Amino acid sequence: MLAEERRTKILQAVDENGSATVVDLSNLMHVSLMTIRRDINKLATDGLVVKAHGGVLSLRQSTATEPRYDVKARVNVEEKKRIGAFAAELVAHGDTVLLDAGSTTYQIAVNLIHKQNLTVVTNDLLIASELGSCKDIVTLLVGGTIRHGMFSTVGQYCEETLRQISVDKVFLGADAVHHKKGVMNCNPHEVLAKRLMLEAAQERILVVDHLKFQKIGLSFVCGIDALDMIITDNGVDATVVSDFADCGVSVKMC
């Protein structure tokens, strides 16, 4: 198993349980304690975990701290690709679409390149770059202050643009989603932009992988009743899906 794959599995194990010991991770990965400690040091440097005596604690449980984009993009890659492909199938030729910034919505953009006569609005620089060369897609990059290391725009100019547009669909990302607490984000500076994205759209779709469910984030974005659909991967527990269905939102797993 490659080091990157092993660290992804370690992160998933820690996220799902909230913490893990070095010994448990060593047994799980079938590698030495020294190798696990090196992996933990790397994950801690990337801002994904907190080192503790004899083990490691998850930061993503509370989503009070946000990892860099390049780190987030390496977590649950296959799940995000499936979510992106599924979501893109909901986009019809001629649609106007708003893509929130993030590694999951980027996977939607990758699957839109063969669509015709689309207009895509986004505050994500990487998404805009991906779609910029597509002759059948008009790409509107929302201006604003660029978040360092995150490749997205926020702030007054971003918000003013979002207030002036209307789109068919928005695909929103989030750091946490809970059937009682709603949709949450770890960075409060993004919250108003996300709310304005929801207001701009006729159909509001949340795209999140299974690790985001039933967690609590720092900043409240919206209630579950503000969503029309949630698209996620098949790692979500059936009881969780039932909880969200009781809230009146459709959960699609892929």
C-alpha positions in Angstrom: 0.0 0.0 0.0 1.4 3.4 -1.0 2.0 6.0 1.7 -0.7 8.3 0.4 -3.3 5.6 0.3 -2.4 4.5 3.8 -2.7 8.0 5.1 -6.1 8.4 3.5 -7.3 5.2 5.2 -5.8 6.4 8.5 -7.7 9.7 8.2 -10.9 7.9 7.4 -10.5 5.7 10.5 -9.8 8.6 12.7 -12.6 10.7 11.3 -15.2 7.9 11.8 -14.2 7.2 15.4 -13.0 10.7 16.5 -9.6 9.3 17.6 -7.3 6.3 17.3 -4.2 5.0 19.1 -0.9 4.4 17.3 -1.2 0.7 18.2 -4.7 0.3 16.7 -3.6 2.1 13.5 -0.5 0.0 13.2 -2.6 -3.2 13.5 -5.2 -1.9 11.0 -2.6 -0.9 8.4 -0.2 -3.8 9.1 2.8 -1.6 9.3 5.2 -0.7 12.1 4.6 1.8 14.9 7.3 4.0 13.4 5.6 4.1 10.1 2.3 5.1 11.7 4.0 7.9 13.7 5.5 9.3 10.4 2.0 9.2 8.8 0.5 11.0 11.8 3.2 13.6 11.7 2.4 14.2 8.0 -1.4 14.4 8.6 -0.8 16.8 11.5 1.4 19.0 9.4 -1.3 19.1 6.7 -3.8 20.3 9.4 -6.0 17.2 9.3 -5.4 15.7 12.7 -4.1 16.6 16.1 -1.4 14.5 17.7 -2.2 13.2 21.2 -0.3 11.1 23.7 -0.2 7.6 22.2 -2.5 8.4 19.3 -4.3 11.0 17.3 -7.5 13.1 17.4 -9.7 14.1 14.5 -10.1 17.8 13.6 -12.8 17.1 11.1 -15.3 15.9 13.7 -15.9 19.5 14.8 -14.8 21.2 11.5 -13.5 24.1 13.5 -10.2 24.0 11.5 -10.1 23.8 7.7 -7.4 21.8 5.9 -5.9 23.3 2.7 -7.5 22.6 -0.6 -4.8 20.3 -1.8 -5.2 18.2 1.3 -9.0 18.0 1.1 -8.8 17.1 -2.6 -6.9 13.9 -1.7 -9.5 12.7 0.8 -12.3 10.4 -0.5 -11.3 11.0 -4.1 -13.3 8.1 -5.6 -16.4 9.0 -3.7 -16.2 12.6 -4.9 -15.7 11.4 -8.4 -18.9 9.4 -8.2 -20.8 12.3 -6.6 -19.5 14.6 -9.4 -20.6 12.2 -12.2 -24.1 11.7 -10.6 -24.6 15.4 -10.1 -23.6 16.3 -13.6 -26.3 14.0 -15.0 -28.9 16.3 -13.4 -27.6 19.2 -15.5 -29.4 19.6 -18.9 -28.1 21.2 -22.0 -28.9 24.9 -21.8 -29.0 25.1 -18.0 -27.6 27.9 -15.9 -25.6 26.3 -13.0 -23.9 27.7 -9.9 -21.0 25.7 -8.6 -19.8 26.4 -5.1 -16.1 26.2 -4.4 -14.6 22.9 -3.4 -13.0 19.6 -4.3 -16.4 17.9 -4.7 -18.0 20.5 -6.9 -14.8 20.5 -8.9 -15.6 16.9 -9.8 -19.0 18.1 -11.1 -17.2 20.6 -13.4 -15.0 17.8 -14.8 -18.2 16.0 -15.9 -19.8 19.1 -17.5 -17.3 19.6 -20.2 -19.3 17.8 -22.9 -22.6 19.6 -22.1 -23.9 22.1 -24.6 -25.0 25.7 -24.2 -24.3 25.9 -20.5 -23.7 28.9 -18.3 -21.7 28.1 -15.2 -21.2 30.6 -12.4 -18.6 29.8 -9.8 -16.3 31.4 -7.1 -13.8 28.6 -7.6 -10.7 29.5 -9.6 -9.9 25.8 -10.4 -13.4 25.2 -11.7 -13.3 28.3 -13.9 -9.9 27.2 -15.3 -11.3 23.7 -16.0 -14.3 25.0 -17.9 -12.6 28.1 -19.5 -11.5 26.2 -22.6 -15.0 24.7 -23.3 -16.5 26.5 -26.3 -20.0 25.4 -25.4 -19.9 26.6 -21.8 -20.0 30.3 -20.8 -18.1 30.5 -17.5 -18.7 33.4 -15.1 -16.0 33.7 -12.4 -17.3 35.6 -9.4 -14.8 38.1 -8.2 -13.7 38.9 -4.7 -10.9 38.3 -2.3 -9.0 35.1 -3.1 -8.7 32.8 0.0 -5.1 31.8 0.4 -4.5 28.1 -0.5 -8.2 27.5 -1.2 -8.6 28.9 -4.7 -11.9 30.5 -4.1 -13.3 34.0 -3.8 -15.2 35.6 -0.8 -16.0 39.0 0.4 -18.1 42.0 -0.7 -17.4 41.8 -4.4 -18.3 38.1 -4.4 -21.5 38.7 -2.5 -22.6 41.6 -4.6 -22.3 39.5 -7.8 -24.3 36.6 -6.2 -27.1 39.0 -5.3 -27.6 40.0 -9.0 -27.9 36.5 -10.6 -30.5 33.8 -10.9 -29.7 30.2 -12.0 -31.5 26.9 -12.5 -29.4 24.9 -10.1 -26.9 25.4 -7.4 -24.5 22.6 -6.2 -23.4 23.6 -2.7 -20.6 22.1 -0.7 -20.3 22.0 3.1 -18.0 20.9 5.9 -20.7 19.3 7.9 -24.4 18.4 7.7 -26.7 17.3 10.5 -30.4 16.4 10.3 -31.2 18.7 13.2 -28.4 21.3 13.1 -28.5 21.8 9.3 -25.7 22.6 6.9 -22.5 24.0 8.5 -19.1 25.3 7.5 -15.9 25.7 9.4 -15.0 29.1 7.8 -17.5 31.9 8.7 -16.3 34.1 5.9 -17.9 31.8 3.4 -21.3 31.6 5.0 -23.0 34.7 3.4 -21.8 33.7 -0.1 -23.3 30.2 0.4 -26.6 31.6 1.5 -26.7 33.9 -1.5 -26.0 31.0 -3.7 -29.0 29.2 -2.3 -31.2 32.3 -2.8 -30.1 32.6 -6.4 -31.2 29.1 -7.5 -34.5 27.4 -8.4 -33.1 24.0 -7.3 -30.8 23.7 -4.4 -28.5 20.6 -4.2 -26.0 19.8 -1.5 -23.0 17.6 -2.5 -21.1 16.0 0.3 -19.2 12.7 1.0 -20.2 10.4 3.8 -17.7 11.8 6.3 -19.6 15.1 6.5 -22.8 13.6 7.9 -23.9 14.0 11.5 -21.1 16.4 12.4 -21.2 19.8 13.8 -19.5 22.8 12.2 -18.5 26.2 13.5 -20.8 28.3 11.3 -24.4 27.7 10.4 -25.3 28.0 6.7 -28.9 26.9 6.4 -31.5 24.4 7.7 -32.1 21.1 5.9 -35.5 22.5 4.7 -33.6 24.9 2.5 -32.4 22.0 0.3 -34.2 20.1 -2.4 -31.7 17.2 -2.6 -28.5 15.8 -1.1 -26.1 13.8 -3.2 -23.6 11.6 -1.4 -21.7 8.3 -1.7 -22.9 4.9 -0.5 -20.9 5.1 2.7 -23.7 6.8 4.5 -25.5 4.7 7.1 -29.1 3.8 6.3 -30.4 5.3 9.6 -28.8 8.6 8.7 -30.6 8.6 5.3 -33.8 7.9 7.2 -33.3 10.9 9.5 -32.8 13.2 6.5 -35.8 11.7 4.7 -37.9 12.6 7.8 -36.8 16.2 7.3 -38.3 16.2 3.8 -35.1 16.2 1.8 -34.2 13.5 -0.8 -30.9 11.8 -0.3 -29.3 10.2 -3.4 -26.4 7.8 -2.9 -24.0 6.8 -5.6 
